[in-house]
């Protein structure tokens, strides 16, 4: 007979693989925490990508004259900081709990938001000040790792593809949301009021922090044993998946930061046109992420990711052709397709993580090891790998911004060298999946009988 987990500072006795407990109360508890986790991650992404919008306002009209290289540096800086913070954030949630860490990680977003609001109203502010504020905005990027690690422990393995995809997709929508705010500000108040964009984020931060404090839970199953991240770092599958995540999430966040600046440099688009188109790709890419997780649940994470990279390669070739033909409409269409495909790939790649370790747990059980210990270890390692892959993937976003900066630095107005580099990486990812995952039973694809056996053992 199963019992409700004991409520206290931590909710203890939680086991998402217990079918009876999941149906009686686990599903509702997990859903409530998932909704609030999405909100916290959403505003984190908005603050993280805030500078992708603010740089489009920076012009001599408001006393902030920076060249293309300066602006690409401003958008690359929070990307790097956010990536580096994902490892400690992924660990912190296992120590302090989903509720307590979400409250802290959300509340601290007020610091870079209010600093940005203040300094963008100060003409003549030097670049180094903005770089510091942009770096502080990187704390929003860390929210992803803590949120995903928390959700991994709340859902049974058979539902993790959908749950992780929904959690990440809702968070990724923060990229589109802040860009929509920028579009609204330009449409209503003109292009000389970037402070309004930052001001719109502040009350949402406060609201989400209060909701998390009120309704979220610290769940004991989230706790990781000492050394879990080190153990995950020694596992070769951690790094294979991280390399794939560079290609999917790195593309999504890198393109999200750089899209408006690319349009300005490639087609001399003004701020209104740049902001007017930049939100569409991140919006569709975010919505597509749960679809990637769902497809991976049904077809296998490796198979879906392989075909997804093939599509991203085709989309990159389309961008090269559109740039050569000087077709703005085709270029935007190609970029939007890349956003959608990167979103699908994000979901399918992350589904591979719990599937890999659940598969190993079944092998350990077949070899005579204790089932409870094997699956508990699989969940802990999955959470650690999510943090590592998230950090490495986000660094890929910074690499994309730097590649664009170098590509446009010569004044040619062409991003072709950067796109060729991205194309080469997508081909490399396809080779990697084929060699490592598709040569064996597809990762993430488990027969129904295997799923039932796994659930019965936990």
N, C-alpha and C positions, 0 to 999 in steps of 0.2 A: 504493500500500500504506500502511495506517495503522499507527502505532506507539503503544505505550502512552505516556501522558504521563510526562515525566521527574520523578522524585520528588526533592525537596529540601526546603528551607524552604517553597517553593511548588511545587505540582503544575503544571507548565507543559506546554503543548501540548494542552490540553483543548478539545475541540470537540464539544458534545453533539449537533450536527446531523449529524455523521458517522455514517451508518447502521452501517457495519461496526464502528467503534470502540464505538458504543453497545451493540451486541449482544454483542461479545466481552468487554468489561469495564466499559463506561460505566454500564450499568444498575445493576450491583452497587455501584459506587462511589457513584453518586448516591443509591441507596436507603440505604446505610449513613449517609451524611451527613444524609439526610432524617430518619431515625429520631432521630438525636442532636439535630438541629435542632429537631424537635418537642419533645423533652424539655426543651431549654433554653428554648424559647418557653413551654412549659407552666408551668414553675416561675416564669418571669417574669410571666405573667398572674396566677398565684396570689398573688405578692407585690404586684403592682399593685392587685389587687382585695381585698387583705387587709382594708382598712378598711371594705369593704361589710359584712363580718361583725363586725368588732370594735365598730362603732357600735351594733349590736343588743344587745351585752352591757352597754353603758354605761348605768348607772342609779345612783340613790342607794344601792342595795344594795352597790356596790363603791366608793362615794365618788367617782363620776364623773357628775355631774349636768349634762347638756347638753340644750338644747332642740332642736326639730326643725331649726331653721335652722343651728345649730352642727353638727349631724350631717350635713346635706346639704353643708355647706361642707367637712367632713372627707372626704367621698367625692368631691367635685368637685376637690379639690386635687391628689391623685395623677393624676386624669384629665388635667388641664391639663399637669402636668409631663411625664407620659408622652408626651403628644402632641407637646410641644415638643422632646423628646429624639429623636423618630423621625428627624428629618432628619440630625442628626449621627451617629446610630447607623447609618443607612443608608449614609452616607459612610464611616464608620469601618471597616465590614466590607470595603469595597473597598480599603482601605489596609492593614489588618492581617491580613486573611484570615479565612475562616469559622471555622477552629479556634481561632486565637488570640483573636479577638474574642469568640467564644462562651464560652471559658474565663473571660475577664475579666468579661464582662457577666453571667455567671451567678454568679461568685464575689462580686461586689460586692453582690448581693442580700442577703448576710448582714448588711450594715450596717443597713438599715431593719428587717429582721426581728428582729434582736437588740435594737434600740432599742425596737421595739414591745413585744417580750416584757417588757422591763424596766419601761417606763413605765405599761403598763396594770395593773401590780401596785402602783402608787403612788397611793393615794387623794389627791384634791385636786390632782393635776397640772393646771396651767392649760391652757386650750385652745390657746394659742400653741405650747406644746411639742408637743402632738399634731399641730398643723398642720405643723410642721417635719418630724416623723417621717413623716407622711402624704406630704409633698412628696418626701421621700427615697424612699418606696415607688414613686414615679413612674418610677424607673429600670427597673422591670420592664416598663413599657409600651414602652420603647425597643427591647426585645429583638425585638419583632415586625418592625420595619423591617429590622434587620440580618439576621434569619433569612430573611425573604422575599426580600430582595435576593440573598442567598447561593444560595437554592434556584433562583431564576430562571436563574442562570448554569449550573446543573448539569443541567437537563432541556431536551430539545428542545422547540420551541414547541408541537408537537402534543400533548405530554403535560403542558404547564405548567398547564392548567386543573385537572387532577386533582391534580398534585403540590402546587401552591400551595394548593388547597383542603384537601388533607390536612394540609399543614404548618400552615396557619392554624387549621383545625378542631381539630387536636390541641393547639395552643397555647391556643385559646379554651377548651378543656376545663379549663384551670387555674382559670377563674372558677367553674365548677361544683365542681371539686375542693376549693377552699378553703371553699366554702359547705357541702359535705358534711362536711368536717372540723369546721366550726362546729356542724353538726347533731349530729355524734357527741359532741362535747364537751358540749353542752347535755344530750344524752340520758344520758350516762354520769356526768358530773361536776357538772351543773347550770349555771346561767347566771351564775355568779360567778367563772368561771375563763377569761377571754379569753386569758390568756397561753398556755394550752395550744394554741390555734390557731396562734399564731406559732411555738411550740416545735416543732410538727409539720413546719413548712416547713424548718427549719434543716438537718437531716441530708439532706434531699432535694437542697437546694442544693449541698452539698458533693459528694454522689454524682454529680450531673449534671455538675458542673465537672470532676471527675476523668475521667469517661467521655469527655467532649468532648476533653480533653487527650490521651487515649489513642487514640481511634479516628477523630476528624474530620480533614479535610484543609484546607489553604489552597490554593485553586484559582485559578490565574492568570487564568482567564476572568472571575472576579468583579471584578478590578481595573477601575476606571473611569478614563477619560481625564480630565485636569483640566478643570473647567468643565462636566462632564456634568450636574450638578444645575442649574446656571444655564441650560444649554441646555434642559433639561426644563421649567424654570420659565417659559421664554418661549413654550412650546408651549400653545396654547389647549386642546387635548385633555386636557392634564394637569389643568386646572382644571375642565373639564366632568366628568371622571371623579371628581375630588376632591369635587365637590358631590354626586354620586351616593353616594359612599362615606360622606359625612356621614349620609345617610339610612339606609344599611345598617349599617355598622360603628358609626357614632355611636349608632344606636338600640340595637344589641346591647350595647355597653359601658356606655352611659348607663343603660339598663334594668337591666343586671347590677349596677351600683353601687347603684341606687336602689330596686329592686324591694321589698326587705325594708322599707325606710323608708316606701314608698308604702302597703304593706299595714298598717303600724302607724298611719299617719295617716288612711288612707281607711276602715279597718274596725276601728281600735283593736286590731289583732292584737298578742298578746304576743310576746316574743322566740322562744319555742318554735315558735309557729305561723309566724312570719315566716321563720325559718331553715328550717323544715320544708318550705316551698314554694319558697323562692327558688332552690334549686339546680336544680330541674327544667327551668326555661326555658333557662338557660345551657347545661345539659347537652344538651338536644335541639337548641338552636341551633348548638352546636359540632359535633355529629354531622351536622347538615344542611349545614354549609359545604362539605365535599367534594362533596356531591350537587349543590350549586349550580355548582361548577366543572365537574362531569361533564356536567350538563345544558347548560352553556354551550359545552362542547366539541362537543356534538352539535347543539344548536339555535341557538346564537349568543348571545353575552353580552348584547347589547342587548335582544334579544327576551325572554330569561328575566328580566332585571332589570326590564323594563317591567311584565310581568305580576306580578312579585313585589311591586312597589310598589302595584299595584292591590290585591293581597291584604293588604298592610300597612295600606292605607287602610281596608279593610273591617274588619280586626282592631281598628283604633283606634275605629271607630264602635261595634263590639261592646263595647269597654271603657267608652265613654261610656254606653251603654245599661245595662251591668251596674252601673256606679256609681250611675246614677239609680234603678235597681231595688233597690239595696243587696244585690246578689247576690254573695257572696264567691266561690262556686264558679265562676260565670260569669266573674267578673273574673279569677280565676287562669287559667281556660281561655283567655280572650282574650289575656292577657299571654303565656302559653306559646306561643300561635300566633304572636304577634309575634316572639318569640325565634326560633322555627323559620324564619319567613320572613326575618328579618334575617340569619340564618345562610346561607340559600340565596342571598340577595342579596349577601352578602359574597363568596361564591365566584364568582358570575356577574360581579360588577363587576370583581373582580381579573383575571378571565380576559380582560376587555376590554383590559387594558393591553398585554400582549405581542401580542395580536391586532392592535391598532391599529398598532403599530410594525412588526410583521412585514408587514402589508399595505403599509405605506409602503415597506418595503425591496423588496418585489416590484415596486412601481411604479418605484422608482429603477433596479432592474435592467433592467426593460423599457425604460427611457429610456437605457440604455447604461452605467450605472455598474457598478463592480466588485461582484460578488455577495458576496464574503467581507467586504469593508468595509461594505457596506450592512447585512448581517445582524448583524455584530459591533456596529455602531452601534445597531441596533434593540435588541439585548440590553442594552447599556449604558444606553440611555434607559429601557428597561422597568424596570430596577432602580432608577433614579433616580425615576421616576414612582411606583413602589411606595412609596418612602420618603415622597415628598411627599403622596400620597393618604392614606397611613396616618396621617401627622401631622394633616392637615386633618380626616380622618374621626374621629380620636380627640378632637379639639376639639369635634366635634359631640356626643360623649358628655358632655363638660363642660357644653355648652349645655343638654342634656336635664336634667342634675342641677340646674342653676341655674333652669331653667323650673319644675321641681317645687318647688324651694325658694320661689320667688316665688308659685307657685300656692297653696301651703299656708301662706304667711306670714300671711295675714289671719285665720287661725283657723277658716276655714269647713269645713276637713276635706275639701275637694274639689280633685281634680287636673284638673277639666274644662278650665280655661283652657290648661293645658299640653298636654293631649291634642288640643285643637282646633288649637294651633300645630303639633303634629307632623303632624296630618292635612293641614294646608295645605302643609307642606313635602313630604310624599309626593306630593301632586298636582303640585307644582312639578317634582319629579323626573320624573314621567311626561311632563309637557310637554317637559322638556329632552331626554329620550331620544327622544321622537317627532320633535322638531325637528332634533336634531343627528345622531342615529345611525340611526334607522329610516327616515329619508327617503332614505338611501343604502343600499348593501349592508350588511346587519346586521353590526355589529362582532363579531368572534369567530367568525363563521360562514364557514368556508373550504371550498370544494368539495374533494373528495378529490384531484382532479387538481391543484388549486392547492397542496395540501399536499405532494404528491409533487414538484412542480416546485420549491417552496421548499426542500425537503430536498436536492434534487439540486444546488442552486446553492450550498449552504453547505459 
